[in-house]
Amino acid sequence: MKLELLNGDCLQLLPTLEPESFDLVVTSPPYNLGIAYSKFKDTAPRDEFLNWCKSWVAEVKRVMTDDASFFLNIGASPSNPLLPHQLILALTEGESPLFTLQNTFHWVKSITIKTTDEQQISAGHFKPINSKRYVNDCHEYVFHLTKAGSVPLDRRAAGVPYVYKSNIARWGHTGGQDLRCRGNTWFIPYETIQSRKGERPHPATFPVALVELCIKIHGKAQATRLLDPFLGIGSSAVAAKFQKIQSFTGIELDTEYLEVARKRLNPATDQDLLL
């Protein structure tokens, strides 16, 4: 696998990349919610933040092939819930929209369900909040953006087995396969860690498994050429390594985060890959 980790501002480095050289982009930019990044100030006025996003997203579009997918992960806060929607409208509406919103996925971090035998099960991790107005926020958005809204996906590549196996033969659309489309709710918990400072030294990471699902559902398999312009501590690079794809390019402003990413890609143990 060709692996390229670049240190610098994505607005300066993206223009140096070849046009139409990537068929998949998966990233999570700063959320502009006051998150305490090491080197980036996450408190710009909203209009300034949206214009900044349109600038780097325009460069992302330039380096994407016509049949590429752009999976954009962004969260909100209970007191600032409109940010993801404002951003996606800024990217998909107006006289010259940058992208078409093809799918919206919900990354569920924690969930409680009741089973068919009336057992209540809770799974996953969330950051509890102490509030009389808001409930705990247990999900984020993953917006699937494409140039024309018509990119075919390999839905079964990211699929799940049928609970009731009789459905495989009964429903013609299964084609005899024990896999169905996962849908647009993705339950992906974080790996359990003992120390955020020592094991996950970044305030806003996404799990490796989230990027793996994006790689699978996009459907290029090992021919995938993946870009992440906000690499952080390297979860997307680790996912690329796990999936054995053709190439990966990551851009990160913070040298400390980039060093963690490099160590994850050359770990002392397999567990160090996950964080």
Residue pairs with C-beta under 8 A, 6 or more apart in sequence:
1 240
1 241
1 244
1 245
1 246
1 247
1 248
2 246
2 247
2 248
3 237
3 240
3 241
3 247
3 248
3 265
4 247
4 248
4 249
4 250
5 231
5 234
5 237
5 249
5 250
5 252
5 258
5 261
5 262
6 13
6 249
6 250
6 251
6 252
7 251
7 252
7 253
7 255
7 258
8 251
8 253
9 253
10 56
10 59
10 229
10 230
10 251
10 253
11 55
11 56
11 59
13 229
13 251
14 56
14 59
14 60
14 62
14 63
14 229
14 251
15 59
17 63
17 227
17 249
18 63
19 62
19 63
20 62
20 63
20 64
20 65
20 66
21 63
21 65
21 225
22 63
22 64
22 65
22 68
22 225
22 226
22 227
22 249
23 64
23 65
23 67
23 68
23 69
23 218
23 220
23 223
23 224
23 225
24 68
24 69
24 70
24 71
24 214
24 215
24 218
24 220
24 224
24 225
24 226
24 227
25 60
25 64
25 68
25 69
25 70
25 71
25 226
25 227
25 228
25 229
26 71
26 73
26 211
26 214
26 215
26 226
26 228
26 236
26 239
27 71
27 72
27 73
27 227
27 228
27 229
27 230
27 236
28 72
28 73
28 74
28 204
28 206
28 230
28 232
29 53
29 56
29 72
29 74
29 229
29 230
30 37
30 40
30 42
30 204
30 230
31 42
31 74
31 75
31 76
31 77
31 83
31 204
32 42
32 43
32 44
32 46
32 49
32 83
33 42
33 75
33 76
33 77
33 80
33 83
34 42
34 43
35 42
35 203
35 204
36 42
36 203
37 202
37 203
37 204
37 254
38 254
38 256
38 257
39 253
39 254
39 256
40 253
40 254
44 52
46 83
46 86
50 86
50 87
50 90
53 87
53 90
53 91
54 90
54 91
54 98
56 229
57 91
57 98
57 99
58 98
60 70
60 227
60 229
61 70
61 98
61 99
61 147
63 227
64 70
64 147
66 147
66 148
67 151
67 152
68 146
68 147
68 151
69 102
69 144
69 145
69 146
69 151
69 153
69 214
69 218
70 99
70 144
70 145
70 146
71 105
71 142
71 143
71 144
71 145
71 214
72 88
72 91
72 142
72 143
72 145
73 107
73 140
73 141
73 142
73 143
73 206
73 210
74 83
74 84
74 87
74 140
74 141
74 143
75 84
75 137
75 140
75 141
75 204
76 82
76 83
76 84
76 137
76 140
76 141
77 83
77 137
78 129
78 131
78 133
78 134
78 135
78 137
79 134
84 140
84 141
84 143
88 101
88 141
88 143
91 97
91 98
91 99
91 145
92 98
92 99
92 100
92 101
92 145
99 145
99 146
99 147
100 145
100 146
100 147
100 148
100 149
101 143
101 144
101 145
101 149
102 144
102 145
102 146
102 149
102 150
102 151
103 143
103 144
103 153
103 184
104 141
104 142
104 143
104 144
104 184
105 141
105 142
105 143
105 144
105 184
105 185
105 186
106 139
106 140
106 141
106 142
106 184
106 185
106 186
107 139
107 140
107 141
107 142
107 186
107 188
107 206
107 210
108 124
108 138
108 139
108 185
108 186
108 187
108 188
109 124
109 125
109 126
109 138
109 139
109 140
109 188
109 189
109 190
110 122
110 123
110 124
110 125
110 126
110 136
110 138
110 189
111 122
111 123
111 124
111 138
111 187
112 120
112 121
112 122
112 123
113 120
113 121
114 120
114 121
115 121
123 187
123 189
124 138
124 187
124 189
124 190
125 189
125 190
125 192
126 136
126 137
126 138
127 136
127 137
128 136
129 136
129 137
142 186
142 210
142 214
151 218
152 219
153 217
153 218
153 219
154 216
154 217
154 218
154 219
155 181
155 182
155 217
156 177
156 179
156 180
156 181
157 216
157 217
157 219
157 221
158 182
158 213
158 216
158 217
159 179
159 180
159 181
159 182
160 179
160 180
160 182
161 178
161 179
161 180
162 168
162 174
162 178
162 179
162 180
165 178
167 174
168 174
168 176
168 177
168 178
169 176
174 180
182 213
182 217
186 210
186 213
188 207
188 209
188 210
188 213
189 207
190 207
191 207
191 274
191 275
193 199
193 200
193 275
199 275
200 233
200 275
201 233
201 256
201 257
201 260
202 232
202 233
202 257
202 260
204 232
205 232
205 233
205 235
205 275
206 235
207 235
208 235
208 238
208 239
208 242
208 273
208 274
209 239
210 235
210 239
211 235
211 236
211 239
211 240
212 239
212 242
212 243
215 224
215 226
215 239
215 240
215 243
215 245
216 243
218 224
220 245
221 245
222 243
222 244
222 245
222 246
223 245
223 246
224 240
224 243
224 245
224 246
224 247
225 245
225 246
225 247
225 248
226 236
226 240
226 245
226 247
226 248
226 249
227 248
227 249
227 250
228 236
228 237
228 248
228 249
228 250
228 251
229 250
229 251
230 251
230 252
231 237
231 250
231 251
231 252
231 257
231 258
231 261
232 252
232 257
232 261
233 257
233 260
233 261
233 264
233 275
234 250
234 257
234 258
234 260
234 261
234 262
234 264
234 265
235 275
236 248
236 250
237 248
237 250
237 261
237 264
237 265
238 264
238 265
238 273
238 274
240 248
241 248
241 265
241 273
242 273
250 261
252 258
252 261
263 272
264 272
264 273
264 275
265 273
267 273
